[in-house]
């Protein structure tokens, strides 16, 4: 891999409730935990949605309550609840940490189509946590998550094609996955997409496209390191561009809109 490209591994992904694969990414989970007022308020009707109640308990850190609510649903086949159980066993939240049990629940959720479970199961196979390391299984589950629209899984597939890990080395396929992840707003993918356009790896060399993706990564705000690298790369690129090329690239930056999640 060219040293100018930046890749993160799976370490700490589940421990931090995932980089871009956090619990809110589970289907139906709210983006942020709701703040309930402590002052007197009209009584709300009793909830009839134990999955949502379990999600809220998880997000506010009440893992014991989350486990009580989510385990019966997981045992009944809810892929979302199964993914949460995997996360709690993976992180030791409300239960003793047990990677094998985490992998078991991730697998159930993954087989049920939960994109977070698919991504995290891929991470287990990458690192050999709770399962034996297995590149073929990693790719299988990463690909399923990537095809469902997970930007992190798409970026990791891009690196696998770039490096030939578990798949044949293919710079064009790598560029395609970087493009999909970058289109979903992944800052690291945006930086790497700028880099491959600057170098002409898997795509024609194109300084306008390189400037566009470096600029988007620089202004993304979700990844400070990718942002710094993107600013440095853009500053090195700009003196080799014509004023017309820079003006075109800046127009593309203004017009760019992220792809909608699946």
DABEL-V776824 format. One record per residue. N is the residue number from 1. RES is the residue in one letter. PHI is phi in radians with two decimals (999 if undefined). OMEGA is omega in degrees with one decimal (999 if undefined). Layout:
n:N res:RES phi:PHI omega:OMEGA
n:N res:RES phi:PHI omega:OMEGA
This chain:
n:1 res:X phi:999 omega:176.9
n:2 res:X phi:-1.04 omega:-175.1
n:3 res:X phi:-1.10 omega:178.7
n:4 res:X phi:-1.36 omega:178.0
n:5 res:X phi:-1.48 omega:-173.8
n:6 res:X phi:-2.07 omega:-179.5
n:7 res:X phi:-2.38 omega:171.8
n:8 res:X phi:-1.82 omega:176.1
n:9 res:X phi:-1.67 omega:-177.0
n:10 res:X phi:-1.58 omega:-175.3
n:11 res:X phi:-0.98 omega:175.7
n:12 res:X phi:1.40 omega:-176.9
n:13 res:X phi:-1.11 omega:-178.9
n:14 res:X phi:-1.29 omega:-178.4
n:15 res:X phi:-1.05 omega:178.7
n:16 res:X phi:-1.57 omega:-174.6
n:17 res:X phi:1.01 omega:168.7
n:18 res:X phi:1.43 omega:170.1
n:19 res:X phi:-1.44 omega:-177.9
n:20 res:X phi:1.13 omega:176.4
n:21 res:X phi:-2.23 omega:-174.9
n:22 res:X phi:-1.20 omega:179.6
n:23 res:X phi:-0.91 omega:177.7
n:24 res:X phi:-1.06 omega:178.6
n:25 res:X phi:-1.27 omega:176.1
n:26 res:X phi:-1.15 omega:-174.7
n:27 res:X phi:-0.97 omega:175.1
n:28 res:X phi:1.54 omega:-178.0
n:29 res:X phi:-1.34 omega:178.7
n:30 res:X phi:-1.24 omega:-179.2
n:31 res:X phi:-1.17 omega:177.7
n:32 res:X phi:-2.36 omega:178.4
n:33 res:X phi:-1.18 omega:179.5
n:34 res:X phi:-1.30 omega:175.8
n:35 res:X phi:-1.59 omega:-179.3
n:36 res:X phi:-1.61 omega:-178.6
n:37 res:X phi:-1.22 omega:178.5
n:38 res:X phi:-1.64 omega:178.0
n:39 res:X phi:-1.33 omega:-177.2
n:40 res:X phi:-1.08 omega:-179.7
n:41 res:X phi:-2.56 omega:178.1
n:42 res:X phi:-1.01 omega:-178.3
n:43 res:X phi:-1.14 omega:178.0
n:44 res:X phi:-1.50 omega:177.6
n:45 res:X phi:-1.11 omega:179.9
n:46 res:X phi:-1.04 omega:-178.4
n:47 res:X phi:-1.26 omega:174.6
n:48 res:X phi:-2.01 omega:-178.0
n:49 res:X phi:-2.18 omega:-177.4
n:50 res:X phi:-1.11 omega:177.8
n:51 res:X phi:-1.12 omega:179.9
n:52 res:X phi:-1.15 omega:176.8
n:53 res:X phi:-1.08 omega:177.9
n:54 res:X phi:-1.14 omega:176.6
n:55 res:X phi:-1.09 omega:179.7
n:56 res:X phi:-1.13 omega:178.2
n:57 res:X phi:-1.08 omega:178.7
n:58 res:X phi:-1.08 omega:-174.9
n:59 res:X phi:-1.18 omega:176.5
n:60 res:X phi:-1.63 omega:174.5
n:61 res:X phi:1.51 omega:177.7
n:62 res:X phi:-1.62 omega:-171.2
n:63 res:X phi:-1.26 omega:176.7
n:64 res:X phi:-1.10 omega:178.3
n:65 res:X phi:-1.15 omega:179.5
n:66 res:X phi:-1.05 omega:-179.8
n:67 res:X phi:-1.10 omega:179.9
n:68 res:X phi:-1.08 omega:-178.4
n:69 res:X phi:-1.40 omega:-170.9
n:70 res:X phi:-1.57 omega:-177.2
n:71 res:X phi:-1.03 omega:178.8
n:72 res:X phi:-1.03 omega:179.2
n:73 res:X phi:-1.18 omega:178.4
n:74 res:X phi:-1.10 omega:179.9
n:75 res:X phi:-1.17 omega:177.8
n:76 res:X phi:-1.49 omega:174.5
n:77 res:X phi:1.91 omega:178.0
n:78 res:X phi:-1.24 omega:-179.4
n:79 res:X phi:-1.11 omega:178.3
n:80 res:X phi:-1.12 omega:179.4
n:81 res:X phi:-1.13 omega:178.4
n:82 res:X phi:-1.10 omega:178.1
n:83 res:X phi:-1.13 omega:177.3
n:84 res:X phi:-1.12 omega:178.3
n:85 res:X phi:-1.08 omega:176.3
n:86 res:X phi:-1.02 omega:-179.8
n:87 res:X phi:-1.10 omega:-178.5
n:88 res:X phi:-1.21 omega:175.8
n:89 res:X phi:-1.21 omega:179.4
n:90 res:X phi:-1.12 omega:-175.8
n:91 res:X phi:-1.71 omega:-175.7
n:92 res:X phi:1.19 omega:-177.4
n:93 res:X phi:-1.82 omega:-179.3
n:94 res:X phi:1.42 omega:177.3
n:95 res:X phi:-2.54 omega:173.6
n:96 res:X phi:-1.20 omega:179.8
n:97 res:X phi:-1.07 omega:-176.7
n:98 res:X phi:-2.62 omega:-175.5
n:99 res:X phi:-1.15 omega:178.9
n:100 res:X phi:-1.12 omega:178.8
n:101 res:X phi:-1.20 omega:175.9
n:102 res:X phi:-1.05 omega:-179.5
n:103 res:X phi:-1.10 omega:179.9
n:104 res:X phi:-1.09 omega:-179.4
n:105 res:X phi:-1.29 omega:175.3
n:106 res:X phi:-1.02 omega:-178.9
n:107 res:X phi:-1.07 omega:179.4
n:108 res:X phi:-1.06 omega:179.2
n:109 res:X phi:-1.13 omega:179.4
n:110 res:X phi:-1.12 omega:179.2
n:111 res:X phi:-1.15 omega:176.5
n:112 res:X phi:-1.45 omega:174.4
n:113 res:X phi:1.71 omega:-180.0
n:114 res:X phi:-1.32 omega:-172.5
n:115 res:X phi:-1.18 omega:178.5
n:116 res:X phi:-1.16 omega:178.0
n:117 res:X phi:-1.08 omega:178.0
n:118 res:X phi:-1.07 omega:-178.9
n:119 res:X phi:-1.14 omega:-176.9
n:120 res:X phi:-1.30 omega:173.4
n:121 res:X phi:-1.13 omega:174.9
n:122 res:X phi:-1.02 omega:178.1
n:123 res:X phi:-1.11 omega:177.9
n:124 res:X phi:-1.11 omega:179.3
n:125 res:X phi:-1.23 omega:177.0
n:126 res:X phi:-1.14 omega:-174.0
n:127 res:X phi:-1.65 omega:-176.2
n:128 res:X phi:1.28 omega:177.5
n:129 res:X phi:-1.76 omega:179.1
n:130 res:X phi:1.41 omega:177.8
n:131 res:X phi:-2.52 omega:174.3
n:132 res:X phi:-1.33 omega:176.3
n:133 res:X phi:-0.99 omega:-176.1
n:134 res:X phi:-2.76 omega:-178.5
n:135 res:X phi:-1.09 omega:-177.9
n:136 res:X phi:-1.13 omega:178.4
n:137 res:X phi:-1.21 omega:176.3
n:138 res:X phi:-1.00 omega:-178.2
n:139 res:X phi:-1.12 omega:-179.5
n:140 res:X phi:-0.96 omega:-174.9
n:141 res:X phi:-1.42 omega:174.5
n:142 res:X phi:-1.06 omega:-178.1
n:143 res:X phi:-1.12 omega:178.3
n:144 res:X phi:-1.08 omega:179.3
n:145 res:X phi:-1.17 omega:179.8
n:146 res:X phi:-1.09 omega:-179.1
n:147 res:X phi:-1.22 omega:175.9
n:148 res:X phi:-1.50 omega:174.7
n:149 res:X phi:1.89 omega:177.6
n:150 res:X phi:-1.25 omega:-178.6
n:151 res:X phi:-1.12 omega:179.4
n:152 res:X phi:-1.12 omega:178.0
n:153 res:X phi:-1.11 omega:177.8
n:154 res:X phi:-1.09 omega:178.7
n:155 res:X phi:-1.11 omega:-179.4
n:156 res:X phi:-1.17 omega:173.5
n:157 res:X phi:-1.13 omega:178.3
n:158 res:X phi:-1.04 omega:179.4
n:159 res:X phi:-1.17 omega:178.7
n:160 res:X phi:-1.12 omega:176.8
n:161 res:X phi:-1.21 omega:178.0
n:162 res:X phi:-1.12 omega:-173.7
n:163 res:X phi:-1.74 omega:-177.2
n:164 res:X phi:1.22 omega:-179.8
n:165 res:X phi:-1.82 omega:179.3
n:166 res:X phi:1.42 omega:176.9
n:167 res:X phi:-2.49 omega:175.1
n:168 res:X phi:-1.10 omega:177.3
n:169 res:X phi:-1.12 omega:-175.3
n:170 res:X phi:-2.72 omega:-175.8
n:171 res:X phi:-1.20 omega:178.0
n:172 res:X phi:-1.21 omega:176.9
n:173 res:X phi:-1.14 omega:176.7
n:174 res:X phi:-1.02 omega:-179.7
n:175 res:X phi:-1.10 omega:179.1
n:176 res:X phi:-1.07 omega:-179.6
n:177 res:X phi:-1.25 omega:174.7
n:178 res:X phi:-1.05 omega:-179.0
n:179 res:X phi:-1.10 omega:-179.5
n:180 res:X phi:-1.15 omega:179.4
n:181 res:X phi:-1.16 omega:179.6
n:182 res:X phi:-1.12 omega:178.9
n:183 res:X phi:-1.13 omega:175.9
n:184 res:X phi:-1.53 omega:174.1
n:185 res:X phi:1.64 omega:179.6
n:186 res:X phi:-1.32 omega:-173.0
n:187 res:X phi:-1.13 omega:-179.4
n:188 res:X phi:-1.15 omega:176.3
n:189 res:X phi:-1.15 omega:177.9
n:190 res:X phi:-1.07 omega:177.8
n:191 res:X phi:-1.08 omega:-177.9
n:192 res:X phi:-1.18 omega:176.2
n:193 res:X phi:-1.17 omega:173.7
n:194 res:X phi:-1.07 omega:-178.4
n:195 res:X phi:-1.12 omega:-177.3
n:196 res:X phi:-1.26 omega:173.6
n:197 res:X phi:-1.25 omega:177.8
n:198 res:X phi:-1.19 omega:-176.7
n:199 res:X phi:-1.65 omega:-175.6
n:200 res:X phi:1.28 omega:-179.9
n:201 res:X phi:-1.84 omega:-179.3
n:202 res:X phi:1.45 omega:176.8
n:203 res:X phi:-2.48 omega:174.9
n:204 res:X phi:-1.10 omega:175.9
n:205 res:X phi:-1.07 omega:-173.8
n:206 res:X phi:-2.62 omega:-177.4
n:207 res:X phi:-1.13 omega:179.4
n:208 res:X phi:-1.16 omega:177.6
n:209 res:X phi:-1.14 omega:178.0
n:210 res:X phi:-1.06 omega:179.5
n:211 res:X phi:-1.08 omega:178.4
n:212 res:X phi:-0.98 omega:-174.6
n:213 res:X phi:-1.28 omega:173.3
n:214 res:X phi:-1.08 omega:-178.9
n:215 res:X phi:-1.14 omega:178.8
n:216 res:X phi:-1.13 omega:177.2
n:217 res:X phi:-1.13 omega:-178.9
n:218 res:X phi:-1.12 omega:-177.8
n:219 res:X phi:-1.69 omega:-173.7
n:220 res:X phi:-1.16 omega:178.6
n:221 res:X phi:1.48 omega:-177.1
n:222 res:X phi:-1.54 omega:-176.0
n:223 res:X phi:-2.54 omega:-173.7
n:224 res:X phi:-1.12 omega:-178.0
n:225 res:X phi:-1.16 omega:177.1
n:226 res:X phi:-1.06 omega:178.5
n:227 res:X phi:-1.10 omega:179.1
n:228 res:X phi:-1.11 omega:179.5
n:229 res:X phi:-1.09 omega:-179.7
n:230 res:X phi:-1.16 omega:178.0
n:231 res:X phi:-1.09 omega:179.2
n:232 res:X phi:-1.07 omega:-178.7
n:233 res:X phi:-1.15 omega:179.4
n:234 res:X phi:-1.13 omega:-179.9
n:235 res:X phi:-1.14 omega:177.1
n:236 res:X phi:-1.32 omega:-177.4
n:237 res:X phi:-1.35 omega:-170.3
n:238 res:X phi:-0.97 omega:-179.2
n:239 res:X phi:-1.10 omega:179.9
n:240 res:X phi:-1.64 omega:-179.3
n:241 res:X phi:-1.85 omega:175.7
n:242 res:X phi:-1.41 omega:175.6
n:243 res:X phi:-0.98 omega:-179.9
n:244 res:X phi:-1.16 omega:178.7
n:245 res:X phi:-1.13 omega:179.4
n:246 res:X phi:-1.12 omega:178.8
n:247 res:X phi:-1.09 omega:178.4
n:248 res:X phi:-1.11 omega:-179.4
n:249 res:X phi:-1.11 omega:179.8
n:250 res:X phi:-1.14 omega:176.4
n:251 res:X phi:-1.15 omega:178.3
n:252 res:X phi:-1.11 omega:177.2
n:253 res:X phi:-1.09 omega:-179.1
n:254 res:X phi:-1.11 omega:-174.7
n:255 res:X phi:-1.52 omega:-173.3
n:256 res:X phi:-1.17 omega:173.9
n:257 res:X phi:-2.32 omega:-179.1
n:258 res:X phi:-1.19 omega:175.2
n:259 res:X phi:-1.21 omega:175.8
n:260 res:X phi:-1.31 omega:175.8
n:261 res:X phi:-1.15 omega:177.3
n:262 res:X phi:-1.21 omega:999
